[in-house]
Amino acid sequence: MKVTLVGINAKYIHSNLAVRYLKSYTENLDYECEIMEFSINDQIERILEEILKNKPDIVVLSCYIWNIDYIKAVASLIKLVDSKIEIIYGGPEVSYDCEAFLTENVGDYVIEGEGEETYKEFINWKISCEKNKTLSDVSSIQNILGLYYRDNCKIGYNGKRPLMDINKVVFPYSEEIFTKKIVYYEASRGCPFSCKYCLSSTTHGVRFLNTERVKKELKFLADKKVQLIKFVDRTFNCNPKFAAEIWEYLINMKCETTFHFEISADLLNKQELDILSKAPKGRFQFEVGVQTTNPLVLNNISRFVTFDEIKEKVSKVKEIGTINQHLDLIAGLPGENYESFKESFNDVYSIHAEVIQLGFLKLLKGSDMMNEVSMWGMVYAPYPPYEILKTRDISYEELVRLKRVEKMVDKYYNSQKFSTILKYFVEKFNTPFEFYYELGLFFYQKGYLSRKISSVDYYKIFIEFNEEKLKEESFALKEIVKYDYLKYNKKKWLPTFLIRESNKELERNIKMKMLENNIINNESDIHIEKFTINILDYLDNNNICKEDQYLVYDINNEENIKDITYLLM
């Protein structure tokens, strides 16, 4: 018997944890099992060809909100080509209302909820059937809990399976090469909170892996030179003792890996903050679900925390200076109108975290929020990702405006490559939200949102925005744009809308003086650029002073920029 486990990921750099769990959990069984991974950017015809090439008897499809349409299409094509191939669905997108899903789609089985135990019993049943050549001599499929299946013209179901002991899960990674992939890791299952929009709230309690096992497995992955390990734990630090022990271990580990955690910032205690203060730069990333700063809206979604609590702890982590933080907001929550969301945005922006992720409410099947759709006048797309279209508090048109803001924040703020330019503009508006809204509106009016523009255009648009929208001259702005452009792009060429005064003899003289003063050595790879305003004074003191300044960019370290104007005095 040959089984193909298929993961269709959101991006090429992602990896599928679920299918690896299934394979590792059944590695001692007598059957042939293969993992195949694709992305939603692959052509469906290619996915079909690759799956069928190996002639599987059973295809297992891992289903999520972002891939379910692809999954349905692939399953239909598989059945059209070879109806004898059995199809099993599993994952969060099919674990609610499984009977309806199996009734409405091709396929033979749906695994509900946690899949490891159900899948293992199913494979054992299939192996027994194959050996005995008849179903009558083997244990019945009706003994497998957590499984939906076709039974003549009906859908059979054997009842819900109890949650498993998570420590029985088998480590899903072996000798694969993951240096260019994001690797997902799970140290716990479940969430202690009951946020109404989240599926995690439907399962109560949190189960943890043994800490020594976690340490061993993370060291294995770090030794494999994995660049980014993302923990899928819903609230990694809900057990402070567990979190502190793992964080301390990872801080002391010699590796170049970055570890990404979803945390509840308000739960951070002094011991954890003391441990985190020792973290090397780039070792940790934290994702913090703020969602909204409106206390009434927080209460509407059963999040019992205040923004002040979150801000206090996020600010303390920021003071450490080595941990990037991603703060999440959700538009379209029950009871939050446009003005309230603007306040939430400005509140979160004031923290100056590295990333602000502006998302839009998804009405997930099985979530508690689905019971309150009418109460809040929620209208949402009836197909994945089931995104909110309007509520009684926020209109469709207002959500469209927020979509533009989201695009501006993601492109400009989250890339962290336009920070000086953004500083220049945000100060010209009453609030950060007002700036991003006006920039997004400008993009829309100029047609930039409906066509692809070059990386250089993203800089040039600031000049257009300044002159056409704000009606201001761009002398200082062009120098500020040049500063950011050179920091993150190739130094030898400048776009034509920026000014470069090049004096090779003067540059050679500067390099000679830098060598004499041991600022650089003969091996240093640098670029010298003349500015007509004092850029560093603007960064430090908000002053725009018209004076010549010479900056040296380190080609190999974008953060290493020195003012060497004094060498010419």
C-alpha positions in Angstrom: 0.0 0.0 0.0 1.4 3.4 -1.0 0.3 6.6 0.6 1.2 10.1 -0.5 0.9 12.9 2.1 0.3 16.2 0.4 1.0 19.7 1.8 0.1 22.7 -0.3 1.7 25.6 1.5 1.0 29.4 1.3 4.5 30.1 0.1 7.5 28.1 -1.2 9.6 28.9 1.8 7.0 27.3 4.2 7.0 23.7 5.3 4.1 21.5 6.3 4.3 20.3 9.9 1.1 18.2 9.8 2.0 15.8 7.1 5.4 15.2 8.7 3.7 14.4 12.0 1.5 11.7 10.3 4.5 10.1 8.6 6.7 10.1 11.7 3.9 8.7 13.8 3.5 5.7 11.5 7.1 5.2 10.6 7.1 1.7 12.2 4.1 0.5 10.2 4.5 -1.8 7.1 3.4 0.6 4.3 5.0 2.9 1.8 4.6 6.6 2.7 5.9 9.7 0.9 5.6 13.4 1.5 5.0 15.8 -1.3 4.9 19.6 -0.8 3.8 22.4 -3.1 2.6 26.0 -2.8 -0.6 27.7 -3.9 1.6 29.4 -6.5 2.1 26.1 -8.3 -0.1 25.2 -11.2 -2.8 22.7 -10.2 -1.9 20.6 -13.3 1.7 20.3 -12.1 0.5 19.2 -8.6 -1.8 16.6 -10.2 1.0 15.3 -12.4 3.5 15.0 -9.5 1.0 13.2 -7.3 -0.1 10.7 -9.9 3.4 10.0 -11.2 4.1 7.8 -8.2 0.8 5.9 -8.5 -0.4 6.2 -4.9 -3.3 4.1 -3.5 -4.2 6.8 -1.0 -3.7 10.5 -1.1 -3.9 12.5 2.2 -4.5 16.2 1.8 -3.7 18.8 4.5 -6.4 21.4 4.5 -6.2 25.1 5.7 -8.0 28.3 5.0 -5.5 29.4 2.5 -5.3 26.2 0.4 -8.8 24.6 0.5 -9.8 25.8 -2.9 -6.6 24.2 -4.4 -7.2 21.1 -2.4 -10.7 20.7 -3.7 -9.6 21.2 -7.3 -6.7 18.7 -6.9 -8.9 16.1 -5.3 -11.5 16.4 -8.1 -8.9 15.9 -10.8 -7.3 12.9 -9.0 -10.7 11.2 -8.9 -11.4 12.0 -12.6 -8.1 10.5 -13.7 -8.2 7.5 -11.3 -11.4 6.9 -9.2 -9.7 4.0 -7.4 -7.3 6.4 -5.5 -8.8 7.0 -2.1 -8.6 10.5 -0.7 -8.4 11.5 3.0 -8.8 15.1 4.1 -7.5 16.5 7.4 -6.7 19.8 9.0 -8.5 22.8 10.6 -10.5 23.8 7.5 -12.3 20.4 7.4 -12.4 19.6 11.1 -15.7 21.3 11.6 -18.9 20.1 9.9 -17.0 17.2 8.4 -20.1 15.4 7.3 -21.3 18.3 5.1 -17.8 18.7 3.7 -17.6 15.0 2.7 -21.1 15.1 1.3 -20.4 18.1 -0.9 -16.9 17.1 -2.2 -15.2 14.1 -3.8 -13.1 11.9 -1.5 -13.5 9.0 0.9 -12.5 10.1 4.4 -12.2 13.1 6.7 -10.0 13.0 9.9 -11.4 15.3 12.5 -9.2 17.3 14.8 -5.8 15.9 15.9 -4.8 13.4 13.3 -2.0 11.3 14.5 -3.9 8.6 16.4 -6.7 8.4 13.9 -4.4 8.2 11.0 -2.3 5.5 12.6 -5.4 3.4 13.4 -6.7 4.0 9.8 -3.4 2.8 8.3 -3.3 -0.2 10.5 -6.8 -1.1 9.4 -5.9 -0.7 5.8 -2.8 -2.9 6.2 -4.9 -5.6 7.9 -7.5 -5.4 5.1 -4.7 -5.8 2.5 -3.2 -8.8 4.3 -6.5 -10.5 4.8 -7.8 -9.6 1.4 -11.2 -9.1 2.9 -12.9 -6.6 5.2 -14.8 -9.3 7.0 -11.8 -10.8 8.7 -10.4 -7.6 10.2 -11.4 -5.1 12.8 -14.1 -2.8 11.5 -13.5 0.8 10.5 -16.3 1.6 12.9 -13.8 1.3 15.8 -11.7 4.2 14.6 -12.6 7.4 16.5 -12.4 10.8 14.9 -13.0 9.5 11.3 -15.7 10.3 8.8 -16.2 7.9 5.9 -18.5 7.0 3.1 -20.8 4.1 4.0 -22.8 3.3 0.9 -25.1 6.3 0.5 -24.5 7.7 4.0 -21.6 9.3 5.8 -20.3 7.2 8.8 -18.8 8.7 11.9 -17.4 6.9 14.9 -17.4 9.6 17.5 -15.0 12.2 18.7 -11.5 11.1 19.7 -10.2 12.3 23.1 -7.1 14.6 23.0 -3.9 12.7 22.9 -0.8 12.8 25.2 1.3 15.2 23.2 4.5 13.6 24.3 3.5 10.5 22.2 4.0 12.7 19.1 7.1 11.6 17.2 9.6 14.3 16.2 8.8 15.0 12.6 12.2 16.1 11.2 15.1 14.0 10.2 17.9 14.6 7.7 16.0 17.0 5.4 17.8 20.2 4.3 15.9 23.2 5.6 18.4 26.0 5.2 16.1 28.0 2.8 12.8 27.0 4.5 10.8 28.2 7.5 10.6 25.2 9.8 7.5 25.0 12.1 7.8 23.5 15.6 5.3 22.7 18.3 6.1 22.7 22.0 2.5 22.8 23.2 -1.0 22.3 22.0 -4.0 24.3 23.1 -4.6 27.8 24.4 -5.6 29.0 27.9 -7.7 31.9 26.4 -11.1 32.0 24.8 -10.9 34.6 22.0 -14.2 34.2 20.1 -12.7 34.6 16.6 -10.1 31.8 17.1 -10.5 28.1 16.7 -8.1 27.4 19.5 -10.8 28.6 21.9 -12.9 25.6 21.1 -10.4 23.2 22.7 -9.7 23.8 26.4 -6.5 23.2 28.2 -2.8 23.3 27.2 -0.6 20.3 26.8 3.2 20.6 26.9 6.1 18.6 25.6 8.7 17.5 28.1 11.2 20.4 28.3 14.3 18.2 27.9 12.8 16.8 24.7 12.1 20.3 23.4 15.7 21.3 24.0 17.1 18.3 22.2 14.9 18.7 19.2 15.6 22.4 18.9 19.3 21.8 19.1 19.0 19.2 16.3 17.3 21.8 14.0 19.7 24.6 14.9 22.6 22.3 14.2 21.1 21.8 10.8 21.5 25.5 10.2 17.8 26.2 10.0 17.5 30.0 9.6 14.0 30.5 11.1 12.0 28.2 13.4 8.4 29.4 14.0 6.7 28.0 17.0 3.0 27.2 16.2 2.1 27.3 20.0 -0.8 29.6 20.4 0.5 31.3 23.6 4.1 30.1 24.1 4.5 31.8 27.5 1.2 30.8 29.1 3.4 28.6 31.4 6.1 31.0 32.6 8.3 28.3 34.1 8.2 26.3 30.8 8.9 29.5 28.7 11.7 30.7 30.9 13.5 27.4 30.8 13.3 27.1 27.0 14.3 30.7 26.4 17.3 30.5 28.7 18.4 27.3 26.9 18.1 28.9 23.4 19.9 32.1 24.6 22.9 30.0 25.6 22.9 27.9 22.5 25.6 28.6 19.9 23.7 29.0 16.7 22.6 31.5 14.0 18.9 30.4 14.1 16.1 32.9 14.8 13.2 31.5 16.9 9.7 33.1 16.4 7.1 32.8 19.2 3.5 33.9 19.6 3.2 35.3 23.1 0.9 37.2 25.4 3.0 40.1 26.3 1.0 41.0 29.4 2.0 37.6 31.0 5.7 38.4 30.9 7.1 38.4 34.4 10.4 39.9 35.8 12.2 36.5 35.7 11.4 36.1 32.0 12.3 39.7 31.2 15.7 39.2 33.0 16.3 36.1 31.0 15.3 37.8 27.7 17.6 40.7 28.4 20.5 38.4 27.7 19.2 37.3 24.3 21.7 37.8 21.4 20.4 40.1 18.7 18.3 38.3 16.2 17.8 35.2 18.3 14.1 35.8 19.1 11.1 37.3 17.4 7.9 37.8 19.3 4.4 38.1 17.8 1.9 39.8 20.1 -1.8 39.8 19.4 -3.1 43.2 20.4 -6.1 43.0 18.0 -7.6 46.3 19.4 -6.9 48.8 22.1 -10.6 49.4 22.7 -11.6 47.8 26.1 -15.2 47.4 25.1 -14.2 45.6 21.9 -11.8 43.4 23.8 -14.6 42.4 26.1 -16.8 41.6 23.1 -14.2 39.0 21.9 -13.5 37.6 25.3 -10.0 39.0 25.6 -9.6 40.1 29.2 -6.4 42.2 29.0 -5.8 46.0 28.7 -3.6 47.7 26.2 -1.7 49.4 29.0 -0.6 46.0 30.3 0.5 45.0 26.8 2.3 48.3 26.1 4.2 48.2 29.4 5.6 44.7 28.7 6.2 45.3 24.9 8.1 48.5 25.8 10.3 46.6 28.3 11.1 44.0 25.6 11.9 46.9 23.2 14.3 48.4 25.7 16.3 45.1 25.6 17.1 46.1 22.0 17.7 42.6 20.6 14.2 41.2 20.0 12.1 42.1 17.1 8.4 42.4 17.9 5.4 42.0 15.6 2.2 43.6 16.9 -1.1 42.4 15.4 -4.3 44.4 14.9 -7.6 43.0 13.5 -10.1 45.2 11.6 -13.8 44.4 11.6 -14.1 43.1 15.2 -17.5 43.3 16.8 -18.3 46.7 18.2 -15.3 48.5 16.7 -16.0 51.3 14.3 -13.7 53.2 11.9 -12.8 55.9 14.5 -12.0 53.3 17.2 -9.8 51.3 14.8 -7.9 54.5 14.0 -7.2 55.0 17.7 -6.1 51.4 18.0 -3.7 51.9 15.1 -2.2 55.1 16.6 -1.9 53.4 20.0 0.0 50.5 18.5 2.1 52.7 16.3 3.3 54.7 19.3 5.2 51.7 20.5 7.4 51.7 17.3 7.6 47.9 17.2 9.5 46.4 14.2 6.4 45.1 12.5 2.7 46.1 12.6 0.5 43.4 11.1 -2.9 44.8 10.1 -5.3 41.9 9.5 -9.0 41.6 8.8 -11.4 39.5 10.8 -12.0 36.0 9.4 -15.3 34.2 10.3 -14.0 30.7 10.9 -16.3 27.7 10.8 -16.6 26.3 14.3 -15.4 29.5 16.1 -17.6 31.0 18.8 -17.8 34.2 16.8 -20.1 32.4 14.3 -22.8 32.3 16.9 -22.8 36.1 17.0 -22.9 37.0 13.3 -26.5 38.4 13.4 -25.9 40.2 16.7 -23.2 42.3 15.2 -24.6 42.6 11.7 -21.6 40.8 10.3 -21.4 40.2 6.6 -18.5 38.1 5.3 -17.3 36.3 2.2 -19.0 32.8 2.0 -15.7 31.3 0.6 -12.2 31.1 2.1 -10.8 33.0 3.8 -14.3 34.1 5.0 -13.1 37.6 5.4 -15.4 40.3 6.9 -17.1 42.6 4.4 -19.0 44.9 6.8 -20.6 45.0 10.3 -23.2 47.2 11.9 -20.3 49.3 13.2 -17.9 49.6 10.1 -18.9 49.8 6.5 -17.5 48.1 3.4 -16.1 51.4 2.2 -14.3 52.0 5.5 -12.8 48.5 5.4 -11.6 49.2 1.8 -9.8 52.3 3.1 -8.2 50.2 5.8 -7.0 47.8 3.1 -5.1 50.6 1.5 -3.6 51.6 4.9 -2.6 47.9 5.4 -0.7 47.9 2.1 1.2 51.1 2.9 2.1 49.8 6.4 3.3 46.5 5.1 5.3 47.8 2.2 6.9 50.8 3.9 6.8 50.4 7.7 7.3 46.6 7.9 10.1 46.5 5.4 12.1 48.8 7.7 13.9 50.2 4.7 12.1 53.6 4.6 12.4 54.5 8.3 13.9 58.0 7.8 11.5 58.9 5.0 8.5 57.8 7.2 9.8 59.8 10.1 9.9 62.9 7.8 6.3 62.4 6.7 4.6 61.2 9.9 5.6 64.4 11.7 3.7 66.4 9.1 0.4 64.8 10.0 -1.8 64.9 13.1 -1.5 61.2 13.6 0.4 58.3 12.0 -2.9 56.8 10.7 -3.7 60.0 8.8 -0.4 59.8 7.0 -0.8 56.2 6.0 -4.4 56.8 4.9 -3.4 59.8 2.7 -0.5 57.9 1.2 -2.8 54.9 0.5 -5.4 57.2 -1.1 -2.6 58.8 -3.2 -1.5 55.3 -4.4 -5.1 54.5 -5.3 -5.8 57.8 -7.2 -2.5 57.4 -9.2 -3.4 53.8 -10.1 -0.3 52.4 -8.3 -2.4 49.8 -6.5 -3.7 48.3 -9.7 -0.4 47.7 -11.4 3.1 46.5 -10.6 5.6 49.2 -9.9 9.4 49.0 -9.6 11.4 49.0 -6.4 12.8 52.4 -7.4 9.2 53.8 -8.0 8.4 53.1 -4.3 11.0 55.7 -3.5 10.0 58.2 -6.2 6.4 58.2 -5.1 7.4 60.0 -2.0 8.6 62.9 -4.1 5.4 62.9 -6.0 3.3 62.7 -2.8 5.2 65.6 -1.3 4.9 67.9 -4.3 1.4 67.0 -5.5 -0.4 66.2 -2.3 1.4 68.4 0.3 2.4 71.1 -2.2 5.9 71.3 -0.7 9.3 71.6 -2.3 11.5 68.4 -2.0 15.0 69.7 -1.5 15.5 68.2 2.0 13.2 65.2 1.2 15.4 64.1 -1.8 18.4 64.0 0.5 16.5 61.9 3.1 15.2 59.6 0.3 18.8 59.3 -0.9 20.0 58.3 2.6 17.5 55.5 2.9 18.0 54.4 -0.7 21.7 54.0 -0.4 21.4 52.3 3.0 19.4 49.4 1.5 20.3 49.3 -2.2 23.4 49.2 -4.4 25.5 52.2 -3.9 27.1 52.7 -7.3 23.9 53.9 -9.0 21.3 56.4 -8.1 17.8 57.0 -9.6 17.7 60.1 -11.8 15.3 61.9 -9.5 18.0 62.0 -6.8 21.1 64.2 -7.0 24.7 63.0 -6.7 27.7 65.2 -6.6 30.7 63.0 -7.3 34.3 64.1 -6.8 36.7 61.2 -7.3 39.7 63.1 -6.1 38.0 64.2 -3.0 36.8 60.7 -2.3 40.3 59.4 -2.6 41.5 62.0 -0.2 38.8 61.0 2.3 39.8 57.4 2.0 43.4 58.2 2.6 42.6 60.1 5.8 40.3 57.3 7.0 43.2 54.9 6.6 45.6 57.3 8.4 43.1 57.5 11.3 42.5 53.7 11.4 38.8 54.2 10.6 39.1 51.7 7.8 41.8 49.3 6.6 42.8 48.3 3.1 40.3 45.5 3.0 37.3 47.7 3.9 34.5 47.9 1.3 33.0 51.3 1.6 31.0 53.9 -0.3 31.3 57.7 0.2 28.3 60.0 -0.5 27.9 63.7 -0.2 24.7 65.1 1.3 23.6 68.8 1.3 21.8 68.5 4.6 23.0 67.2 7.9 21.2 63.8 7.8 22.5 62.5 11.2 21.4 65.7 12.9 18.0 65.3 11.5 17.9 61.7 12.7 19.0 62.7 16.2 17.4 66.1 16.7 14.7 66.5 14.0 16.7 69.5 12.6 17.0 70.1 8.9 20.2 72.0 8.5 21.5 72.9 5.0 25.2 72.0 5.1 27.5 69.6 3.3 27.9 66.3 5.0 29.9 63.3 3.9 28.8 59.9 5.0 30.6 56.5 4.6 28.4 53.4 4.1 29.8 50.0 5.0 28.9 47.8 2.0 28.9 44.7 4.3 27.0 46.2 7.2 24.0 48.4 6.3 23.8 49.8 9.9 27.4 51.0 9.9 27.2 54.6 8.6 29.8 57.1 9.7 30.0 60.9 9.4 33.5 61.7 8.2 32.9 65.4 7.3 35.3 66.4 10.1 38.2 64.9 8.1 37.9 67.7 5.5 38.3 70.5 8.0 
